[in-house]
């Protein structure tokens, strides 16, 4: 009985991704998808932007990128919070990589023309979990806005 209570409090153990999937890529993709879905709509421009990022940043082919997106969708739908993904990114990304990720998150939020309140809140929350200081966040947002013009 105590074991059942302990399991209830502790929650399910996160499942390990398949061995052929890079767990850092999966975590980053899941976070990007969360930002894309933050306004309740995963638009075509947001998807295209994520596909481009997966190709440029991770060197994935379009087919591999689409497989990663599908797997990340499944993983993020099972996640109860963002810590599962940000913990992986926190331990594997240096400051520069976190800055690039922050800029990409802002770019996704901007992909459909404007940053909604939910997108802004979630991007800030994830950057906070990645220990990015507000000044870095502002720099990443300005860079994303500049590249959108």
N, C-alpha and C positions, 0 to 999 in steps of 0.2 A: 504494500500500500504506500509506504514511504517513497519507494522508487517511482511510483506513478505520480505522486505529488511533485517530487523532485523534477521529473521529466516535464510536467506541466509548467512549472515555474521556469525551468531552464529553456524550454522550447525545443523544437526539433533541431537536430544537428544539421548544419548546412550540407547539402549534397555536394560532393566534389564533381566538378565538370569533367566531361570525358577527357581522357588523356591526350587526345589529338587537338584539344582546344586550348589556346593560350589563356590562362586564367586572368591575366592582366588585361588583355584585349576584351575578354568577356565582361569584366568589371567596368571598364571604360565605356563599352558599348551600352551596357545596361543603364549607366548614369546618363549617357547622352539620350537614350530613349526616354528616360524619366523626364528629362527637360523637355523633349519634344512633345510628350503627352501631357505636360503640366497644365496646358490651357484646354485640355479635353479633346484636342484634335491633333492627330499626327498627319500633318499636311504633306503633300507631294514635295514642296520645296525643302521641308525639314528632312524627309527621307533621302532625297537626292544629296543634301548636304552631308548627312551621316555616311552615305555610301562613298562620297568623295573623300571624306576624312578617313574612312577605313582603308581606302586605297592608298592615299597619300601618306598617312601617318604610320600605318601598319603594313603596307605593301601587299594588301590582300587583293586577289582578283575579284571581279564583280560577283562571281558565284560564291567564293569563300566569304565575301562580305555579306551577301544575302543570307548565307547559312549562319554566320555569326549574329546577324540581326535577329533571325528566327530563334536561335538559342538564347540570346540575351532577353528577348521578349518573354520566353518561358521562365527564365531565371528571375527576372524582375517581377513577374506576376506572382511568383511564390515568395518573394522577399517581403518581410514585414517592415523593414526600414532600409535606410541607405547605408548603414554601417557595414553591412556585409560586403558591399562593393568598395566603399571608400577605405576600408581597412586594407584591402588588397592594393589599392592605388597609393595609399599613404606609405605603405612599406616598400613599394617598388618604383615609385616616381620620385625624382628629385624636384627641386623647386622649379626649374625650367619646364619640365614636363607637366607639372601641375598648372603652371601659367598657360601653357599651350592648351591644356584641357579646359581651363576656365574660359579662354578666348573662344574655343570651339563651342562651349555651352552657350555663351552669349550669342555667337553666330547662329546657332540653331534657334535660339529664342527670337532672333531678328529675321530668320529666314522667311517668315510669312508677313513681314512688313512692320511689326511692332512687338515690343516686349510686354506681354501681359503680366499682371500682378503676380499670378501663380508661378509664372516662369522666372520672374525676378526673385521671388521668395525662395524657390527651390534652388536656383543657381547659387544664391548667397548661402543657403544652408549647406549645400554640398561643398562649396569652397571653404566654409567654416570647418566642416569635418575633415577637410584636407589641410587644415592649418594655414590657409592662405590669409594673409593680413588684408584688411580693407583697401590699403593702397594698391596692393597687387591686383585685387579684384577690380578696382576702378581702372587700372591700366589695361587689364584684359578686356574690359567692357569697351573702353575707348578704342582699342585696337580692332575689336569686332565691328564697332560702328564705322570706323574709318574704312575697313575693307569692304563694307556693305555699300559704300557710296560709289 
